[in-house]
Amino acid sequence: MAQKKKKNQRQGHPGRQATQHGTSALEASVQRSLDQITPHYLRWYEKTYNDDGLAMPYLMILGQIFVVTAEEYGAQSLTNFDPQAFAEIFDAIVFSQAEDETSADDESLNMVKDAVNSYVNFLNESDVWTGREEDLYRLGELVGQVLDGQEIDPDMPAQLSSLETQVVGDLNQMKVVQLGRELLRWIGPGRAIEAGGELAAAEAKEAISLFENSLEAQVSSGDDLLMRLYLALALAEAIEIEEHQVRPSAAAQDFLSEDPSVAFGSLFAFVHAFLEETLAESETDSVTDQQVSYLVRQTLEMAADQTPVPVDLPREEKIPEDYWQQMHAQLTELAQLGLVTKGTHYEVPLAVGALLSQFDSGLEGDELEEAEPDFQVPTSGPMLQLKLNLKGAKPPIWRRVQVPAELSLRALHQVIQGAFEWADYHLHEFQLSDVQAQGLPTVPDPFDEYSTSLDEEAITIGRLLRAEKDKISYMYDFGDGWALSIAVEKLLENPEDRTPRCTGGRRMAPVEDSGGLGGWEHIHEAMADPNHEDHQQYREWLLLEDGEEFDPAYFDIEHVNELIQGYLSR
């Protein structure tokens, strides 16, 4: 093991330095970001260690580290930060505490190490990281070096998991990657370009000849395919476009490498850029092009969600025949490029599904409304009978609801609010497994500019819950922590009445802001004992009139359904 060298730039304990002044705007910003990540981390920590006793102290330590990192290197997101900067601050803290050589500081040092180690594990095992995958790998390597007492080596190669190695292997086999590499090798030491950066006419003609017979059926011209490959190489930083020529960049060898750990980031960047150029809607696209693109993207998103779309899916009457044919032609070209699998169904590789969730059309406001077609890929689904069970409640508190499979997650949230007679005062979150969340559309998180959350308007319940016993979870009010399990009990095929409704339930739901399960139990105790010191206070808080009794077993299904319809009509 390498010996730790003393470095002159380490002056004191950065964690202590951060507490020697009042709360700054920077600290407030870090705290806001910390608040957003807290519920995710607490759930992960309790699930991983079956205990959450150290979770909050660890988050406090991490908050201090991020404050110092921001002071030294600039503002950092807690889910997308410079691994080198973070590791340097972590290293400085470990070094300064190790120098103190006291039992108290030894205990504190272990706390810091455990806090950072747990957070790196959390980022790797959850889906909250919004930065580049290679940065997350680098973070693990650098933090590991600090934990092992080694000097930080920023050039140490990252190690990929077996799954990641397999994904890179799949990308290596894609025709689009092979064409990109062929084009990069053809560029060689350099090729002439026009003033706008595109290849000169003669050069473009020669380049097209490299792959003009590669695809059996192309929707686009050779010029268009060349342009997308060329731009993808540029966006992946595999080529450099200079004043009069284009040439391979210093990172070109990463893209050409057969070593998965070397090629990982470059391959993902290239495929991401190519997909974005292929599926994006430009300002010059006709309405037809935009609507066909919309159909293609929706088909891919459904396939990425492990809902394969039949190749022979019947066309809905409201979709013009030429749109339908162009959609299938484009999907055929994507299949030949290895970005889609076309058999009896359209299916999407795991890596491509992950990339699809990062796209947006580039249109905003009225433009998006005008561009979005008034039709969708045909879907059908049964009514789902769901059981909503309040986790940890004893005796059990639950509701049974029936909802159409095509209902959005946002609407399901409203059904839940009505079913439990809550007021939608607080934040909520649908909690999915990594497999369930794969490829789902997201939107920017309004509380953290560096994060995203599920696009609940765009995701239907049927995309997540398709068979009996399928489950997801739901959290409401991160303070009180009302956690529900949502499980499919039955699939009701094509019922005449598709109105979302509650069909059963048990016991009164906890009242808003009652303090979680512990607080709700305390209210029960106080209300059951007229001599309890809080009895009268809670009677007033629950708005009980004279002579009116508190009945925790009370459940009014008619009132619940009125609330559900009221929420859905808002």
C-alpha positions in Angstrom: 0.0 0.0 0.0 1.3 3.4 -0.9 2.3 5.6 2.0 0.5 8.9 2.5 2.6 11.9 1.7 2.3 15.1 3.6 1.1 17.9 1.3 1.7 21.6 2.1 -1.7 22.7 0.7 -3.6 20.9 3.5 -4.2 23.5 6.1 -6.4 22.4 9.0 -9.7 20.5 8.9 -11.9 21.7 6.0 -15.0 20.4 7.8 -14.2 22.5 10.8 -13.3 25.5 8.7 -16.7 25.3 7.2 -18.4 25.9 10.6 -16.4 28.9 11.6 -18.8 31.4 10.0 -22.5 32.0 9.7 -24.8 30.5 7.1 -23.9 31.7 3.7 -25.9 31.7 0.4 -23.6 28.9 -0.6 -24.4 26.8 2.5 -28.1 27.5 2.0 -27.9 26.3 -1.6 -26.1 23.1 -0.5 -28.8 22.6 2.2 -31.6 22.9 -0.4 -29.9 20.3 -2.6 -29.4 18.1 0.5 -33.1 18.4 1.4 -34.0 17.1 -2.1 -31.7 14.1 -1.9 -32.5 13.2 1.8 -35.7 11.1 1.2 -34.0 9.0 -1.5 -30.9 8.5 0.7 -32.9 7.6 3.8 -34.9 5.0 2.0 -31.8 3.5 0.4 -29.9 3.4 3.6 -32.6 1.8 5.6 -33.2 -0.8 2.9 -29.5 -1.5 2.6 -28.5 -1.6 6.3 -32.0 -2.4 7.8 -31.4 0.6 10.0 -31.4 4.4 9.6 -29.7 5.5 12.8 -26.6 6.9 11.1 -28.2 8.1 7.9 -28.9 11.7 9.1 -25.4 12.2 10.7 -23.8 11.0 7.5 -25.9 13.5 5.5 -24.7 16.3 7.8 -21.1 15.3 7.2 -21.7 15.2 3.4 -23.3 18.6 3.5 -20.2 20.0 5.1 -17.9 18.4 2.5 -20.1 19.7 -0.3 -20.0 23.2 1.2 -16.2 23.2 1.3 -16.0 21.7 -2.2 -18.2 24.5 -3.5 -16.1 27.1 -1.7 -12.9 25.7 -3.2 -14.1 24.7 -6.7 -17.5 26.3 -7.3 -21.1 25.2 -6.8 -21.6 21.5 -7.1 -24.8 19.5 -7.5 -25.1 16.6 -5.0 -26.0 14.3 -7.9 -23.6 15.6 -10.6 -20.2 16.9 -9.4 -16.6 16.9 -10.3 -15.2 13.6 -8.8 -11.6 15.0 -8.7 -12.7 18.1 -6.7 -14.8 16.1 -4.2 -12.0 13.5 -3.8 -9.4 16.3 -3.1 -11.6 17.7 -0.3 -12.3 14.3 1.1 -8.6 13.5 1.0 -7.7 16.8 2.9 -10.3 16.0 5.6 -8.9 12.4 6.1 -5.4 13.6 6.1 -6.0 16.4 8.7 -7.9 14.1 11.0 -5.3 11.4 10.8 -2.7 13.9 11.8 -4.5 14.6 15.1 -3.8 11.1 16.4 -6.5 11.1 19.2 -9.2 8.6 19.9 -11.9 11.2 19.5 -10.6 12.2 16.1 -10.1 8.6 15.1 -13.8 8.0 15.7 -14.7 11.2 13.8 -12.4 10.1 10.9 -14.2 6.7 10.6 -17.5 8.6 10.5 -16.3 10.7 7.6 -15.0 7.7 5.7 -18.2 5.7 6.3 -20.4 8.7 5.3 -18.5 9.2 2.0 -18.3 5.5 1.2 -22.1 5.0 1.8 -22.9 8.0 -0.4 -20.8 6.6 -3.3 -22.6 3.3 -2.9 -25.9 5.1 -2.8 -25.1 6.9 -6.1 -24.1 3.7 -7.7 -27.1 1.6 -6.5 -29.8 4.2 -7.1 -30.9 6.2 -10.2 -30.3 9.7 -8.8 -26.9 10.4 -10.5 -27.5 12.9 -13.3 -23.9 13.3 -14.5 -21.8 11.3 -16.9 -21.4 7.6 -16.2 -17.6 7.9 -16.5 -17.6 10.5 -13.8 -19.5 8.2 -11.4 -16.9 5.4 -12.1 -14.1 7.9 -11.5 -15.6 9.0 -8.2 -15.6 5.4 -7.0 -12.0 4.9 -8.0 -10.8 8.2 -6.4 -12.7 7.7 -3.2 -11.4 4.1 -3.0 -7.9 5.4 -3.3 -8.4 7.8 -0.3 -10.0 5.0 1.8 -7.0 2.8 1.0 -4.6 5.5 2.2 -3.2 6.0 -1.3 -2.2 9.1 -3.2 -5.0 10.2 -5.5 -4.2 9.1 -9.0 -6.7 10.8 -11.4 -5.3 8.7 -14.3 -6.0 5.4 -12.8 -8.4 3.6 -15.2 -11.9 2.9 -14.1 -13.2 -0.7 -13.8 -16.6 -1.6 -15.3 -19.0 -4.1 -13.9 -19.7 -7.2 -15.9 -23.1 -5.8 -16.9 -21.5 -2.6 -18.1 -18.9 -4.6 -20.0 -21.7 -6.5 -21.6 -23.5 -3.3 -22.6 -20.3 -2.0 -24.2 -20.0 -5.3 -26.0 -23.5 -4.8 -27.4 -22.7 -1.2 -28.5 -19.6 -2.5 -30.2 -21.8 -4.8 -32.3 -24.1 -2.1 -33.4 -23.8 -1.2 -37.1 -24.0 2.5 -36.3 -20.9 2.2 -34.2 -19.1 0.3 -36.9 -20.0 2.9 -39.4 -18.8 5.7 -37.1 -15.5 4.0 -36.6 -15.1 3.4 -40.3 -15.7 7.1 -40.9 -13.3 8.1 -38.2 -10.5 5.9 -39.7 -11.3 7.3 -43.2 -10.8 10.9 -41.8 -7.3 9.7 -41.0 -4.8 12.5 -40.5 -7.3 15.1 -41.8 -9.9 15.9 -44.5 -10.9 19.2 -46.2 -14.0 20.9 -45.0 -16.2 23.8 -46.1 -16.5 27.1 -44.2 -19.5 25.9 -42.2 -17.5 22.8 -40.9 -19.1 20.2 -43.2 -17.0 18.0 -45.4 -16.1 19.4 -48.8 -18.2 18.0 -51.7 -15.6 15.7 -53.1 -14.7 14.4 -49.6 -18.4 13.8 -48.8 -18.9 11.8 -52.0 -16.0 9.6 -51.1 -17.2 9.2 -47.5 -20.6 8.2 -48.6 -19.2 5.4 -50.8 -17.9 3.8 -47.6 -21.3 2.9 -46.5 -23.8 3.5 -49.3 -24.4 -0.2 -49.6 -24.4 -0.9 -45.8 -28.2 -0.6 -45.4 -30.7 -2.6 -47.4 -33.3 0.0 -47.2 -32.6 3.6 -46.2 -35.3 6.2 -45.4 -32.7 9.0 -45.6 -30.2 9.8 -48.3 -26.5 9.0 -48.0 -25.8 12.6 -47.4 -28.2 12.7 -44.4 -26.7 9.5 -42.9 -23.2 10.9 -43.4 -24.2 14.1 -41.7 -25.6 12.3 -38.6 -22.5 10.1 -38.3 -20.2 13.1 -38.7 -22.1 15.3 -36.2 -22.2 12.4 -33.7 -18.4 12.0 -33.9 -18.1 15.7 -33.3 -20.4 15.8 -30.3 -18.7 12.7 -28.9 -15.4 14.7 -29.2 -13.8 12.0 -31.4 -13.0 14.6 -34.1 -11.9 18.2 -34.1 -13.3 20.6 -36.7 -10.7 23.3 -37.4 -10.6 26.2 -39.9 -9.9 24.2 -43.0 -10.0 20.6 -42.0 -11.4 18.0 -39.7 -9.1 15.5 -38.0 -9.3 12.9 -35.2 -9.1 14.4 -31.7 -6.9 13.2 -28.9 -9.9 11.1 -27.6 -10.4 9.3 -31.0 -8.5 6.3 -29.7 -11.0 5.9 -26.9 -13.8 5.6 -29.4 -11.8 3.1 -31.5 -10.6 1.1 -28.4 -11.8 -2.5 -27.9 -11.2 -2.1 -24.2 -14.6 -1.6 -22.6 -13.3 0.5 -19.7 -11.7 2.9 -22.2 -14.5 3.0 -24.8 -17.4 3.1 -22.4 -18.0 6.9 -22.2 -17.1 7.6 -25.8 -19.4 5.0 -27.2 -22.3 6.2 -25.1 -21.7 9.8 -26.2 -21.6 8.8 -29.9 -24.8 6.7 -29.8 -26.6 9.3 -27.8 -25.6 12.0 -30.2 -26.6 9.9 -33.3 -30.0 9.1 -31.8 -30.6 12.7 -30.9 -29.7 13.9 -34.4 -31.9 11.1 -35.9 -35.0 11.7 -33.7 -34.8 15.4 -33.0 -37.3 17.7 -34.8 -35.5 20.6 -36.5 -37.0 24.0 -37.2 -37.2 23.1 -40.9 -39.1 19.9 -40.4 -42.6 19.8 -42.0 -45.6 19.0 -39.9 -45.6 15.5 -41.5 -41.9 15.0 -40.4 -42.6 16.1 -36.9 -45.6 13.8 -36.5 -43.8 10.8 -38.0 -40.9 11.5 -35.6 -43.4 11.6 -32.8 -44.7 8.2 -33.7 -41.2 6.8 -34.0 -40.1 8.1 -30.7 -43.3 6.9 -28.9 -42.8 3.4 -30.4 -39.2 3.4 -29.1 -40.2 4.6 -25.7 -42.8 1.9 -25.4 -40.4 -0.8 -26.5 -37.7 0.6 -24.1 -40.3 0.2 -21.3 -40.3 -3.5 -22.1 -43.7 -3.1 -23.8 -42.7 -4.4 -27.3 -44.8 -3.0 -30.1 -46.0 -5.5 -32.7 -44.6 -4.9 -36.1 -48.0 -5.6 -37.6 -49.9 -3.4 -35.1 -53.1 -2.2 -36.9 -53.2 1.4 -37.9 -55.8 3.6 -36.3 -58.0 5.4 -38.7 -57.0 8.9 -37.5 -53.4 8.1 -38.4 -52.8 8.8 -42.1 -51.5 5.8 -44.1 -48.4 7.7 -45.3 -47.4 8.6 -41.8 -47.8 4.9 -40.7 -45.6 3.7 -43.6 -42.9 6.4 -43.0 -42.8 5.4 -39.3 -42.2 1.8 -40.1 -39.6 2.7 -42.7 -37.6 4.8 -40.2 -37.8 2.0 -37.6 -36.5 -0.4 -40.3 -33.5 1.8 -40.9 -32.9 2.0 -37.1 -33.1 -1.8 -36.9 -30.4 -2.1 -39.6 -28.2 0.3 -37.7 -28.6 -2.0 -34.6 -30.5 0.6 -32.5 -33.8 -1.4 -32.6 -34.5 -5.1 -32.9 -37.2 -6.0 -35.4 -38.8 -9.4 -35.4 -42.4 -9.9 -34.7 -42.1 -6.9 -32.3 -40.0 -3.8 -32.1 -37.6 -4.1 -29.1 -34.9 -1.7 -27.8 -31.5 -2.7 -26.3 -31.0 -1.7 -22.7 -28.3 0.9 -23.5 -30.6 2.6 -26.1 -33.5 2.7 -23.7 -31.4 4.5 -21.1 -30.4 7.1 -23.7 -33.9 7.7 -24.9 -35.0 9.0 -21.5 -32.5 11.9 -21.8 -33.9 13.4 -24.9 -36.2 16.4 -25.3 -37.6 17.8 -28.6 -36.0 21.2 -28.2 -39.5 22.8 -28.5 -41.2 24.8 -25.8 -44.5 26.3 -25.0 -46.7 27.0 -28.0 -44.2 25.4 -30.4 -44.5 22.1 -28.6 -48.3 22.3 -28.6 -48.3 22.9 -32.3 -45.8 20.2 -33.1 -47.4 17.4 -31.0 -49.8 15.4 -33.1 -53.4 14.7 -32.0 -52.8 11.0 -32.1 -50.7 8.4 -30.4 -49.5 4.9 -31.1 -52.6 2.8 -30.4 -52.7 1.2 -26.9 -55.3 -0.7 -25.1 -55.5 -1.9 -21.6 -57.8 -3.3 -19.0 -59.1 -1.7 -15.9 -56.6 -2.4 -13.1 -57.9 -3.3 -9.6 -55.2 -1.9 -7.2 -54.8 -2.3 -3.5 -53.2 0.7 -1.8 -51.8 -0.3 1.5 -50.3 2.1 4.0 -47.0 0.6 5.0 -46.5 0.0 8.7 -50.0 0.8 9.8 -51.4 -1.5 12.5 -54.2 -2.3 12.3 -54.0 -2.2 8.4 -55.2 0.9 6.6 -55.9 0.3 2.9 -58.0 1.3 -0.1 -59.1 -0.7 -3.2 -59.4 1.3 -6.4 -60.2 0.5 -10.0 -58.5 2.6 -12.6 -58.0 2.5 -16.4 -54.6 1.2 -17.5 -54.2 4.3 -19.7 -54.6 6.7 -16.7 -51.4 8.8 -16.1 -49.3 8.5 -13.0 -50.3 12.1 -12.2 -54.0 11.1 -12.3 -53.2 8.1 -10.1 -51.6 10.5 -7.6 -54.9 12.4 -7.5 -56.9 9.2 -7.0 -54.6 8.3 -4.1 -55.1 11.8 -2.5 -58.8 11.4 -2.7 -58.8 7.8 -1.5 -56.9 8.7 1.6 -58.7 12.1 2.1 -55.4 14.0 1.9 -55.1 17.6 0.7 -52.1 17.4 -1.7 -50.2 19.9 0.4 -46.9 18.2 0.2 -44.4 16.6 -2.2 -45.0 13.1 -3.4 -43.0 10.5 -5.4 -43.6 7.3 -7.2 -40.8 4.9 -6.3 -39.8 2.4 -9.0 -37.2 -0.3 -9.3 -34.3 0.4 -11.7 -35.9 -2.0 -14.2 -39.3 -0.3 -14.0 -37.7 3.2 -14.4 -35.5 2.2 -17.4 -36.3 4.5 -20.3 -39.2 6.4 -18.7 -39.6 10.0 -19.7 -38.4 12.6 -17.2 -38.7 16.3 -16.6 -36.4 18.8 -14.9 -36.8 18.8 -11.1 -38.3 22.2 -10.1 -36.3 22.1 -6.8 -32.9 21.0 -8.2 -31.7 22.3 -11.5 -29.3 19.4 -11.8 -31.9 16.6 -11.2 -34.9 15.2 -13.0 -38.0 13.4 -11.9 -40.5 11.2 -13.6 -42.8 12.9 -16.1 -46.0 11.8 -14.5 -48.2 13.2 -17.2 -46.5 11.2 -19.9 -46.3 7.8 -18.1 -49.4 5.6 -17.9 -50.2 3.2 -15.1 -50.3 0.4 -17.7 -46.6 1.0 -18.6 -45.6 0.0 -15.0 -48.4 -2.4 -13.8 -49.3 -5.0 -16.4 -50.0 -8.2 -14.6 -51.4 -9.4 -11.3 -49.0 -8.9 -8.3 -47.0 -6.2 -10.1 -46.1 -3.5 -7.6 -44.8 0.0 -7.2 -44.5 2.3 -4.2 -45.6 5.8 -3.5 -44.4 8.3 -0.9 -46.4 11.4 0.2 -45.1 14.1 2.6 -41.4 13.4 3.1 -41.7 14.8 6.7 -44.5 12.5 7.9 -43.4 9.8 5.4 -46.7 8.2 4.3 -45.6 5.3 2.3 -48.0 3.2 0.2 -47.5 -0.1 -1.6 -49.6 -0.2 -4.8 -50.3 -3.8 -6.0 -52.3 -5.2 -8.9 -55.0 -7.5 -7.6 -57.0 -8.1 -10.8 -57.1 -7.1 -14.5 -60.7 -6.4 -15.6 -60.8 -6.8 -19.3 -62.7 -4.0 -21.2 -65.4 -3.1 -18.6 -68.1 -0.7 -19.8 -67.6 1.7 -17.0 -64.0 3.0 -17.0 -64.5 5.6 -14.3 -61.7 5.7 -11.7 -63.2 4.8 -8.4 -62.7 3.3 -4.9 -64.5 0.0 -4.3 -63.4 -0.7 -0.8 -61.2 0.2 2.2 -60.5 -0.1 5.8 -60.2 2.4 8.6 -59.7 6.2 8.6 -56.6 7.4 6.8 -54.1 9.4 8.9 -54.9 13.2 8.9 -52.5 15.6 7.1 -49.6 16.7 9.2 -50.3 14.3 12.1 -46.6 13.4 12.4 -46.2 10.0 10.6 -47.4 6.7 12.0 -46.0 7.5 15.4 -47.9 10.8 15.6 -51.1 9.2 14.4 -50.8 6.5 17.0 -50.3 9.2 19.7 -53.5 10.9 18.5 -55.3 7.6 18.8 -54.1 7.3 22.4 -55.0 10.9 23.3 -58.5 10.6 21.7 -59.2 7.3 23.5 -58.5 8.8 26.9 -60.6 11.9 27.9 -58.1 12.5 30.7 -55.1 12.6 28.4 -53.3 15.9 28.5 -53.6 16.3 24.7 -57.2 15.1 24.4 -58.9 18.5 24.1 -56.2 19.9 21.8 -56.6 17.1 19.3 -60.4 17.3 19.4 -60.1 20.9 18.3 -57.4 20.1 15.8 -59.7 17.3 14.3 -62.6 19.8 14.2 -64.8 17.5 16.3 -68.0 19.1 17.5 -69.5 18.6 21.0 -70.7 15.0 21.4 -69.0 13.8 18.2 -66.8 10.8 18.8 -63.4 10.0 17.2 -63.8 6.7 15.3 -60.5 5.4 13.8 -62.4 2.6 12.1 -64.6 5.1 10.2 -64.6 4.8 6.4 -67.1 6.5 4.0 -66.7 5.1 0.5 -69.2 7.6 -1.1 -67.3 10.6 0.4 -64.0 9.1 -0.8 -65.4 8.7 -4.4 -66.6 12.3 -4.4 -63.1 13.4 -3.4 -61.5 11.3 -6.1 -63.8 12.8 -8.8 -63.1 16.2 -7.5 -59.4 15.8 -7.7 -59.6 14.3 -11.2 -61.7 17.2 -12.5 -59.3 19.9 -11.3 
